[in-house]
């Protein structure tokens, strides 16, 4: 799957921090400590474009980053004035880069291992209890954040049980967003997207494959969109992505980004998904009814070449 913008921002910030740490060690004349952050920064600098191009799986990149981060913690902690901070960083990395249960198991093992590395002065029952307590706190926060993300993430599954409800939901959301944009004098755009492979999946391989592809498509859109963006299936494998507070230039950029991300959804039977899209920006003082008519016309234009 293509690298999401949130993970890209996180990895770029990590790269900046690693470069800053290497420069700091150089200025402090700790030449023996420069190599670990430098090598990790170089590895991250190489992996980011590979992930963006889809040539390196994010899971592999996460494991490499975790291994490098733990080595960095092990090297930096013994000579640090606050070695327990590096212990906390290693626990945080585990939960950020691994799934829950492997992260929990690794963090529980890391606490005594790093305390042994720090020496007898830090290998105390109090520090051991503190490390395990931090692990449990990180685990609880991970569960809470995952639960919040699952409840807030929009998907198409609940809408697909009733085709009329799908249209009603997206049209009602459009009316509310038009009213809000008009009241606040804010821009509003809608991205009309057509996925032709869903026709092929439904016609040749049945509804199950279509549902799998639709779910994967909605997850990709969710991972590469803002919390405020609203996605819905309008009709005939045409989707509306409502983009509040977004003018036409921003919607065009979003369309290009989402088109690249959608190609990461593949299946052996039909290959990679393709998307055809049109950007419709709401005009000043345009009513919801007229805007909806323009969106319908845009959807019909997308369907014409594929009829």
Buried (B, 14 or more C-beta within 10 A) or exposed (E): BBBBBEBBEEBEEBBEEBBEBBEEBEEEEEEEBBEBBBBBBBBBBEBBEBBEEBEBEBEEBBEBBBBBBBEBBBBBBEEBEEBBEBBBBBBBBBBBBBEEEEBBEBBBEBBBBBBEBBEEEBBEEEBBEBBBEBBEEBBEEBEEEEEEEEEEEBBBEEBBEEEEEBBEBBBEBBBBBBEEBBEEEBBBBBBBBBBBBBBBBBEEBEEEBBBBBBBBBBBBBBBBBEEEBBBBBBBEBBBBBBBBBBBEEBBBEBBEBBBBBBBBBBBEEBEEBBBBBBBBBBEEEBBBEEBBEBBBEBBEEBBEEEE
